[in-house]
Amino acid sequence: MEIKDLKIAIVGGGNLGRSVADGFLKAGIAAPQLTVTRRRVQLLDDLAEKGVRIIKDNNAAVAQADLIIIAVKPYQAVEVISEIKSTLKAGQLVASLMTGISIAQMKELLPNGVIPLRVMPNTAVALQESMTLIAAPDCSPQEIALVQELFEYLGKVIIINEELMAAATVLGACGIAFALRFIRAAIQGGVEIGFGADVAQQIVAQTVKGASELILQTGHHPEQEIDKVTTPKGITISGLNEMEHQGFSSSLIRGLLVSYNKINNSK
């Protein structure tokens, strides 16, 4: 099957589900290929105006879909999958965007022959700049290639083992919030040293974007690029050292570990 023939149902049109739909549309996926469900369908009127099928009925949404993307809260997993179970058919792919719901748990809820996988994007999907991690141990090579191609419309994709999914959630999905908190702090510092907030935001956002591209395009370790900016007795190394004295790196690492442990402890 080719992407242009793929029928996609997104069950749960909240922030993440609608962001995925927006990303697909911007990437050129045809609106008639998409169905999105939400109880309050009026909140998705903008997608409906673009030609996306918006309905309340989850069963009607998944009936003819090749790929079902479940984008509800983890505590809703049992309710939603149980609701659509009788409609699902062998050969359909069910991709869970739900944190902490394992493939083994999905198999217990899904009918035989329906193929579960886990997909962890972040909210940059709407801009086609997501870092998406996929675990699909039950998919064939052809199915993995299809799903990978689809989500590459939304940014970068890495296929991982499922045991790394909790770590992927923290580093990629939670990570976008951590990066944004750094941006906010840098903007506040920029205001303190003389810029207006709007100008500081532009400077910081473009600087972070440039730093990311340096790593993505060169493959260099961050320290290799840092070394190009730090000169003996210079202002950059002075600022970096003060940040480290105040626990910059260690606090970030500890924050990642707290989030990671919370996922594992909630299982």
C-alpha positions as MATLAB code, in Angstrom:
seq = 'MEIKDLKIAIVGGGNLGRSVADGFLKAGIAAPQLTVTRRRVQLLDDLAEKGVRIIKDNNAAVAQADLIIIAVKPYQAVEVISEIKSTLKAGQLVASLMTGISIAQMKELLPNGVIPLRVMPNTAVALQESMTLIAAPDCSPQEIALVQELFEYLGKVIIINEELMAAATVLGACGIAFALRFIRAAIQGGVEIGFGADVAQQIVAQTVKGASELILQTGHHPEQEIDKVTTPKGITISGLNEMEHQGFSSSLIRGLLVSYNKINNSK';
ca = [
       0.000    0.000    0.000;
       1.126    3.549   -0.752;
       0.617    6.569    1.503;
      -1.812    8.120   -0.965;
      -4.109    5.098   -0.538;
      -3.888    4.927    3.269;
      -7.084    5.617    5.205;
      -6.261    7.060    8.627;
      -8.540    7.382   11.650;
      -7.387    9.486   14.594;
      -9.374    8.537   17.681;
      -9.164   11.541   19.986;
      -8.994   15.017   18.493;
      -7.435   16.766   21.484;
      -4.215   18.771   21.376;
      -2.007   15.938   20.133;
      -4.529   14.268   17.853;
      -5.443   17.490   16.062;
      -1.729   18.424   15.818;
      -1.088   15.136   14.025;
      -3.987   15.846   11.659;
      -2.719   19.383   11.015;
       0.753   18.037   10.288;
      -0.553   15.471    7.818;
      -2.559   18.119    5.976;
       0.398   20.504    5.759;
       2.556   17.635    4.505;
       0.170   16.946    1.639;
      -1.914   14.056    2.956;
      -5.321   14.468    1.292;
      -8.073   15.546    3.691;
     -10.472   12.750    2.574;
      -7.907   10.212    3.828;
      -8.363   11.503    7.390;
     -11.085   10.935    9.964;
     -10.813   12.499   13.436;
     -13.131   11.803   16.358;
     -14.066   14.038   19.244;
     -17.148   14.296   21.437;
     -17.360   18.064   20.923;
     -17.004   18.019   17.153;
     -17.487   21.788   16.935;
     -13.981   22.226   18.331;
     -12.642   20.728   15.100;
     -14.652   22.891   12.704;
     -11.445   24.256   11.170;
     -10.381   20.724   10.167;
     -13.858   19.983    8.848;
     -13.666   23.083    6.662;
     -10.482   21.656    5.127;
     -12.281   18.452    4.188;
     -11.360   16.193    7.108;
     -14.152   13.904    8.256;
     -15.028   14.880   11.837;
     -17.373   12.599   13.778;
     -18.260   11.548   17.326;
     -18.621    7.835   16.598;
     -15.326    5.995   17.148;
     -16.654    2.799   15.577;
     -17.704    4.569   12.398;
     -14.262    6.191   12.243;
     -12.253    2.966   12.462;
     -14.503    0.725   10.360;
     -12.800    1.398    7.021;
      -9.425    2.665    8.276;
      -6.121    1.008    7.447;
      -4.345    2.776   10.303;
      -6.013    3.776   13.555;
      -4.114    6.309   15.676;
      -5.305    6.346   19.285;
      -4.564    9.759   20.780;
      -6.547    9.727   24.024;
      -5.347    9.931   27.639;
      -3.813    6.701   29.007;
      -6.598    6.295   31.569;
      -9.067    6.145   28.658;
      -7.232    3.298   26.903;
      -9.356    0.404   28.144;
     -12.635    2.231   27.543;
     -11.763    3.366   24.021;
     -10.204    0.133   22.779;
     -13.049   -1.914   24.292;
     -15.522    0.358   22.510;
     -14.005   -0.199   19.047;
     -12.941   -3.832   19.528;
     -15.935   -5.370   17.786;
     -15.430   -3.126   14.744;
     -11.718   -3.751   14.269;
     -10.623   -6.269   11.648;
      -7.540   -8.430   11.144;
      -4.804   -6.591    9.284;
      -5.608   -3.130   10.626;
      -2.770   -1.267   12.320;
      -3.494    0.362   15.682;
      -0.904    2.956   16.670;
      -1.028    4.115   20.280;
       0.166    7.608   21.161;
      -0.682    6.899   24.807;
       2.116    7.191   27.361;
       2.769    4.084   29.434;
       0.402    1.705   27.615;
       2.490   -1.276   26.496;
       2.019   -3.354   23.381;
       1.314   -6.348   25.640;
      -1.524   -4.413   27.285;
      -2.891   -3.459   23.871;
      -2.817   -7.081   22.724;
      -4.975   -8.063   25.683;
      -7.610   -5.580   24.536;
      -7.399   -5.935   20.748;
      -8.918   -8.767   18.687;
      -6.647  -11.340   17.062;
      -5.032  -10.218   13.838;
      -5.107   -6.505   14.640;
      -1.528   -5.235   14.776;
      -0.519   -2.916   17.640;
       2.383   -0.472   17.640;
       3.468    2.488   19.701;
       4.249    5.928   18.308;
       5.611    8.798   20.408;
       5.694   12.151   18.598;
       5.863   15.578   20.195;
       3.669   18.626   19.709;
       5.867   19.946   16.877;
       4.018   17.499   14.598;
       1.734   20.336   13.511;
       4.793   22.096   12.047;
       6.271   18.887   10.585;
       9.191   19.195   13.016;
       8.420   16.355   15.420;
      10.919   13.851   16.749;
       8.851   10.681   16.542;
       9.876    7.347   18.066;
       8.185    4.143   16.898;
       8.147    0.659   18.438;
       6.526   -1.942   16.192;
       7.732   -5.461   17.052;
       4.636   -7.136   15.544;
       4.741   -5.271   12.250;
       6.212   -6.708    9.076;
       9.134   -4.880    7.423;
       6.671   -3.536    4.850;
       4.317   -2.241    7.549;
       7.179   -0.624    9.457;
       8.369    1.053    6.263;
       4.852    2.375    5.600;
       4.395    3.779    9.120;
       7.879    5.264    9.114;
       7.274    6.947    5.768;
       3.979    8.344    7.025;
       5.410    9.865   10.194;
       8.429   11.228    8.338;
       5.879   13.621    6.839;
       5.783   15.090   10.357;
       9.524   15.322   11.070;
      12.276   12.882   11.952;
      11.587    9.246   12.862;
      13.613    6.635   14.736;
      12.538    2.998   15.143;
      13.336    1.762   18.664;
      12.811   -1.263   20.889;
       9.727   -0.939   23.052;
      11.704   -1.035   26.308;
      13.111    2.377   25.326;
       9.683    3.956   24.859;
       9.531    5.438   28.368;
      12.928    7.049   27.824;
      11.815    8.246   24.387;
       8.758    9.857   25.942;
      10.863   11.823   28.403;
      13.610   12.852   25.989;
      11.445   13.580   22.962;
       7.895   14.375   24.083;
       8.560   15.893   27.521;
      11.836   17.194   26.127;
      10.119   19.816   24.004;
       8.771   21.398   27.217;
      12.228   21.298   28.785;
      13.700   23.024   25.730;
      10.954   25.640   25.804;
      11.655   26.326   29.469;
      15.300   27.038   28.552;
      14.074   29.408   25.840;
      11.812   31.198   28.309;
      14.639   31.619   30.816;
      16.984   32.942   28.123;
      14.320   35.464   27.043;
      13.989   36.654   30.642;
      17.744   37.088   30.797;
      17.687   38.966   27.518;
      15.146   41.412   28.917;
      17.313   41.959   31.985;
      20.321   42.888   29.858;
      18.394   45.361   27.737;
      16.194   43.859   25.010;
      12.449   44.154   24.735;
      10.671   40.838   25.249;
       9.639   40.469   21.591;
      13.161   41.061   20.290;
      14.685   38.811   22.957;
      12.291   36.037   21.962;
      13.269   36.300   18.288;
      16.973   36.256   19.132;
      16.727   33.276   21.481;
      14.406   31.210   19.280;
      16.567   31.648   16.183;
      19.730   30.990   18.187;
      18.319   27.715   19.549;
      17.136   26.754   16.066;
      20.624   27.433   14.715;
      22.247   25.400   17.483;
      19.958   22.466   16.725;
      20.724   22.629   13.009;
      24.465   22.637   13.724;
      24.080   19.291   15.471;
      21.553   17.791   13.049;
      23.406   18.760    9.889;
      26.994   18.113   11.022;
      26.461   15.230   13.443;
      28.995   16.867   15.741;
      28.942   16.424   19.490;
      27.686   19.633   21.144;
      31.037   20.189   22.852;
      32.729   20.303   19.460;
      30.573   23.278   18.510;
      30.871   24.844   21.973;
      34.657   24.780   21.633;
      34.369   26.962   18.519;
      32.666   29.693   20.566;
      34.732   29.582   23.753;
      38.027   31.468   23.766;
      40.544   31.657   26.637;
      39.330   34.090   29.321;
      36.348   34.859   27.080;
      32.807   35.820   27.990;
      31.252   32.588   26.707;
      33.289   30.252   28.900;
      32.702   32.533   31.887;
      28.948   32.320   31.406;
      29.012   28.560   30.818;
      31.093   27.922   33.926;
      28.761   30.021   36.082;
      25.765   28.059   34.782;
      27.525   24.803   35.648;
      28.426   26.115   39.126;
      24.699   26.764   39.605;
      23.815   23.210   38.536;
      22.613   23.779   34.969;
      23.497   20.350   33.516;
      22.871   18.370   36.680;
      19.411   19.927   37.226;
      18.418   19.089   33.652;
      19.595   15.501   33.994;
      17.816   15.151   37.327;
      14.622   16.516   35.800;
      14.799   13.906   33.031;
      15.336   11.149   35.598;
      12.396   12.303   37.744;
      10.093   12.207   34.720;
      11.448    8.821   33.647;
      11.007    7.327   37.111;
       7.460    8.653   37.302;
       6.536    6.809   34.098;
       8.045    3.556   35.377;
       6.479    3.884   38.822;
       3.036    4.477   37.344;
       2.980    1.145   35.513;
];
